[in-house]
């Protein structure tokens, strides 16, 4: 699994979440092979969204990031600025405590 972290400034967190959670949004992510995602809203700036995304391969990740579908989804969901993303990396260790 390879991951990338991207920060998006959005016009309205609720609008972005509504668009992100649609069946069409999930279908798009699935079609590009996204296996994992976690979206965070910053406590001091709720319209700054950070997304951790996981893909099986770096090629699948690169295809998704460069896709017209992603660009259109970001525009329609109110993304006003995309901060530089951290390049993809592989998991070294993962711990989850209940």
N, C-alpha and C positions, 0 to 999 in steps of 0.2 A: 504494500500500500504506500502510495506517495501522497503527500499533503502540501497544501499551500494555504497561506493566511492572507486575506485581503481585507482592507478597511474601505468602507463606502460611506460617504456623507449622503444622507437622504433628506428630502424636503419634509417628510413626515414619517415617523417610525411606524405608525399604525397602517398607513397606506402601503409602505414597503412590506410589512408582515402579511397583510392581506394578499398582496400579489405573490409573495414568496410561497405562501401556503396553499395556493390553488392547485387543483389536480393537474392543470396544464403546466404549472411550474415544476411539480414533482415529475411529471412525464418527461419534460425537457431534461431535467437533471439525470433521470434514469437513462434516457436515450444517449447521453454522452458518457455514461458509465460512472457517475458519481455514486460512491458506495457509502460515504459518510459525510455529514456536515453538522456543524454546530454554529449557530448565529448568536452573537453577543451584542447587547446594547450597552454602551458605556454609561456608567452611573452618573458622571458629571456632564454628559452630553448624549442624551438619548437618541439623537439623530445621527450619531456616529455608530455604524454597525460594523462589527468585525466578524468575518466568516472564515471558519476553518473547514476546508473541503478535502475529502480523501477520494482517490481514484486508484484503480488497480495498477495503472502504468503512467509514466510521465507523458507518454504520447497522448493518452486519453485526456489527461489534464490540459495539455497544450492545445489540443483540438477544441476543448470546451472554452478555454479562456479566449481563443481567437474567433469564436463562432459569432455569426450574425445573430443567432437566436439569443445568446447571452446579452449582446449589445442591446437588442430590442427589448428584452425583458428588463434590463437595468433602466433604460430610458422610460419605459411605461410604468415602472414601480416607483419612480421619483428619485433615482440616484442622481445626485447633482455633481458629485466628484468621486473619483476612485483614487484612493491613496496608493502609493507604490506597494506592491505585494511582496511578500517574502517568497523567494523561489521555492520550488518543491523540494521536499526532503522525505526520507524514509523514517519510519518509526524505529527508535532505538529501544525504548522501554515505554510501557503503558501500565499505569496503575489506576485502579478504580476502587475507591472505598465506599461502602454503603453507609 
